[in-house]
Amino acid sequence: MRSTISNLESEKSNLVNENGNLKGEVEKLKKMKADAKAKAERERVEQEQKQKEKPKPQQSSQSQEQKPQSSSVASAGYENWQKMTVEATGYSNVADETGGGSVTAIGSGVRWGIIAVDPRVIPLGSKVYIPAFGQTFIAEDTGGAIKGNIIDIFFSHGDKAREWGRRSIEIYVQK
């Protein structure tokens, strides 16, 4: 019986020690969690400060066709966007410009807010911010003459595409 009592007291002592160790571990984990939260908050505040300091792209007085299909990135900044200078042309679904097609290279319908690209330069599906329009476009189409740093902006009316002509512009491609 004494042996059993001695063993139980020894086990109790071990459990008390282990409990103390576990409490210490829990406190360390709580401190690590609090430190991580504080660091994340500091980084968030620093990021907001950087955003406020960055210049906003200038909005063009150029008229927009329709409501954009995707949101502008002007308020989000360009940390993950690659700036490029490209030649930009306009196209529409007029038969002599597209062969009469109204379907993009990825199978969606042509509409305002899409652009044709060389997929070796700008991957299909990429978001592309065009400051001249103050909005983000989606690279969904390709074209025989779209090679290298050339993009083709879809306009719903051929006269607007012709009015746009060919221009050298800056764009931002999401990485």
N, C-alpha and C positions, 0 to 999 in steps of 0.2 A: 504494500500500500504506500509506504514511504517512497518507494521508487517511482510509483505512478504519480504521486504528488510532486515529487522533484522534477519529473519529466514535464508535467503540466506547467509548473512554475517556469521551467526553462523555455517551453514553447511560448508561454505568455510573454516572457521577457523578449524573446525573438520577435514576436508579433508587434510588441510595443515599439521596438527598434525599427522594424520594417515600416510600421505605420508612420513613424517620425520621418523616415527617409522618403516615403511616398508624399507626405505633406510638403517636404522640402522640394521635391520634384515638381509638384503641382504649383508651388509658388514660383519656381523658376519659369515654368511654362506660361503662367499668367503674366509674368514680367516680360517674357519674350513676345507674347501676343500684344501687350500694351505698347512695347517698343515698336513692333512692326506697324501697328495702327498709327502711332505717332509719326513714324517715318513716311507712311503712305500719305498721311494728311499733309505733311510738310512738302512732299513731292507734288501733290495735287495743287497746293497753294503756289508753289514755284512755277508749275506749268501754267496756271491761270495768269500769273504775272507775266510770263513770257508771251502768252497769247495777247495780252493787253498791249505789250510793247511792239508787237509785230505790226507792220503797216497792212492795212486792208487793201485788197485790190480795188481799183477804181471801177465803178459801174459805168458802162457805156450808155450813151444816150440813144443808142441804136434800139429800134423796136424789136421786141421779142415776138416770136410767132404765136406760141400757145403757152400754157402752163408747162413748166419743165417736168420731165418724168422722174427726176431725182433731185435731191436737195443741193443747195449751194454749199460749198465748203468754205466760203469767205469767213464765217464765224469760227470755224474749226481750226484754221491755220493750215500750214503745208508741211508739217514735220514728216509725214509719210508720203509726200507727193514729189515726183521728179519734174522739175521745170524743163521745158523743151521749147525751142523755137521751130515752128513748122510752117509749111505753105498750106494754106487752107482754101479749099474751093467749095462751091456749093453745088448740090444736086437735088433733083426732085424725082418723082416717079413718072415723069413725062417719057413717053416711049423712046424718043431719040437719045435720052440721057441714060436710061437704065435698061433699055430693051423692053420697056413696059412692065418690068417686074415691080412687084410691091412687097416682096419678101426679102428680108436681109440674109446675109450669109449664115446666120445662126438659126434662121427659120422663123423669126418674128416678123411682124408687119412693119413696114417703114413708117416713120412718124417723126415729128419734131422731138428732138432730144437724143437722136442717135447720130453717130458718125461712122464713116467708112475709114478704115485704117489699113496699114500694112501690118499684118499680125506678127511679123518678125520684129517690128519696132514697138508696137503697142498691142499687147495680147487682146484678142476678142474677149469681151465681157468687162474690160477695164473701165473704171470711172475716169473721166477726163474733164477737169475744170477748165472752162474757157472764159477768162476774164472779160473778153470783148462782149460776151452775152451775160456775164454775171451768174452763170449757172453751170451745173455739172451735166455732161453728156455721157452716154454709154457707147462704147465701141462694139457695135453689133454687125457691121457690114464691111465688105471689102470691095475692091474695084480693080479693073484691069490697069488703070492708070495710077492707082494709089500704091506707089512704091517709095520706100524710105520714109523720110520725114515729111510726108504729105498726108493730110486728112481731108475728108470730104464731108461737109456738114449737110444733113438732109433738111430741105425746106419743102413745105407742103405745096408751094406754088413755084413754078418754073421761073417766073419773072423775079421772084425774090432771090432765087439761087443765082440767076444771071446778074442781078444787082450786086450781090455779094462779090462775085468775080473771083479773083485769086489774090490772096493777101498773105503776107508774112505776119504771123501772130505768135504770142506766147501761150502755152498751155501748161497744165499741171496734170501729170498722170499718177494715179494712186499706185504706190508700190505694193 
